[in-house]
């Protein structure tokens, strides 16, 4: 990660000098104004140069790509990692053969890869934080639909039996799907119990 301090008659000039020396554009750096400078009498007497510190941003997408490719190879699976950058969210799509090994039972392996990639990407630069999603063969969308169906099915069970229904432990982002699916349900409420990684949802019928 390259960093440079540059000066100029104005902050803008100092910034341009720094970007020119680094060969980067403004969206590729973090900028800190050290001294705004002073124009001085007639623009000359008593003037003071402006100083800025410019630091190259780390390419978080590339870090995530390399991490996933490396881990996948260790698991005996060669993949192509496509990246979709959506504002503060990085979506890594795994493409290749034997992808099922990277998804695992009920997406457990894929969830673990997503968690580890999230850690790998967000530990390198405290000034940049992104949400990480790791997907393969459109698993996330299919899982979302499955969880919605599960939520409706178990909500009906809770209403029919008049008893609380507990759902097996799942990661927080999947629990959120269940909570959201039943948020406006007239006959049940939901809440989570337990501690991660064994935290689970309870569907409670309204009495």
N, C-alpha and C positions, 0 to 999 in steps of 0.2 A: 504494500500500500504506500504510494508515493505522497509526499507532503512538501509544500514549499511556502515560504513567506516572501511576499513581493510588495513593492512600493510603487507609488505613483503620485501625481499631483492631486488626484481625487481617488476616492474609493473605487469608482468604476474603472479608472485607468489602472489602478493596482490589480484589480481583479483580472482585467484583460491581459496584463503582463504575466500574471501567474498562469492563466489558462494557456497562453501562447507557449510558455516554457514547458508546461506539462503535455501540451498537445491534446488537451481535452476540452469538452464543451461544458457549459455551466451545469447541465443536468447530470453530469458524471462526477460532480465533486460536492463536498461540504465546504461552505465558506464561513469564515469567522473574521469579523472586522476587529483588528487589534487597535488601530488608531485611525480616526476619521480625518486626521490632518487639519490644516488651517490654511486658508487662502492667503491671508496677509495683505498688507497695504499695497494697492495697485497690482495685486496678484503676485508680488515679488518680495517686498520687504516684510520680514517676520513670518513668511510662509513656512508651513510644516507639512512634510510629505505624509500621505496616508499609507497605512500598512494593513495588509490582509494575510490571513493564513488559509491556504487552500489545501484540502485533503481529498485524495482520490477515493471515491466510493468503492466499496467492495462489491463485486458482482455476485450477489447472493444466489441468483439463478444458476450460475455456473458451479458454485460450490455445491448446491443441492444436486445438480446433475452428476457431478463427479462422485459425490458420496453414494448416490443410489446405484450408479454403475459399478462402483467398487464393491459394495455390499452384495449386490446381485451376483457378481462374478464369484465371490466367496461362497455363495449358495449354489453355484453351478449353473446359473442362468445368465445368459448374455442378453442384455436389453438395450433398446434405444430409448432415451428419456427425452420426451418432448415437454417443453415448458410453455405454459400459458400464464402471462403476467396480468393479473386483474387488480389494479390499484395496490392495496396492501396485502394482496393474496397471491401466492405462487402455487400454481397447480402443476404437478409433475405427473405426466402420463407415461406409464411403462408399456412399451410395445416390444413384442418378440415371442419366441416359442417358450413353452413350459411356464407361461405366466401364472398358471394355477398354483405353482409352488410359491409364488410371491404373494398370492392372495390368501391362501391358507383356509382352514375351516372357519366359516362365517367371517371371513376377512380379518382374522386375528393377526396373521403375518403381515398383511398390508397395513393394518393399524399400527403394528410395531414399527414398520418401516417409516410410516408417516411421523410417528412420535420421535424417532431417532433423527430423521431428516430435519424436523422442526428444531431440535436441539442443535444439530450441526450448523444449520443456517443462521440461527439467531444468536449464537454465542460469539460470532466473530466481530460484530460491530454493534455496540450498544445504541448508536444513533439510528440504526435501521432495525425495524421490527416488522416481520411479516407473518401472516398466517400461512401455514403450509398444508397443502392437500396432496396426497399421493393416490393416484387412481390407476386402474388397469382394467381393460376390457369393459369400460363403462360400469364398473362394479358399484361405484358410489351411488349412481342414479338408481340402479337396480335394488341396492340395499335400502335406499330411501323409500322406494315404493313398497318393499317388503315390510319395513318398519311401520309405515302408515297402515298397511293391512293388518299387521299384528296388533297395533294400537286399537283399531276399531273392533277387532275380534275379541280382545281381552276386555275391552270396555263393556261389550255386550255381555260377556261372561260375568263381570262384576255386577252388572245391573240384574241379570237373571238370578244369580245365586245370593245376592245381597251381601257378599263377602269381599274383603280386600283381595286383589290379585297382585302377586309379586312377579316381576319380570326378571329373568336372569341378568346378572351383572353385565354391563356394557360400558364402553368409554363415554365420556361426557358429551361429545358431539352427537353420539347416537341417542343418548338419553334426551338431549335437547329436541331431537326430531319427534320422539314420543310425546314429550310435554307439549310441544307446539301443535301436534296433530289433535290432541285432546283438550287443548286450552279452552275452546268454546263449546265443549260438550256439555249438554244440559244435565246429564245424569251422573257424571263422575268428576272427580278431581284427581290430580296426580302429585306425588312428591317423591323425592329420592331419600334413601336411607343407606346407612353403611359408609364405609370408607373405601376410596380407590385403592386397588383396582377392583374391589368387590362391591362397589356402590351400585345399587339397583333402584328401579322405579316401583312404586306401589300405586296401583290404581284403586281408588276408594269410591264406592258408590255413595251417592248423596242419599241421606235418609231423612 
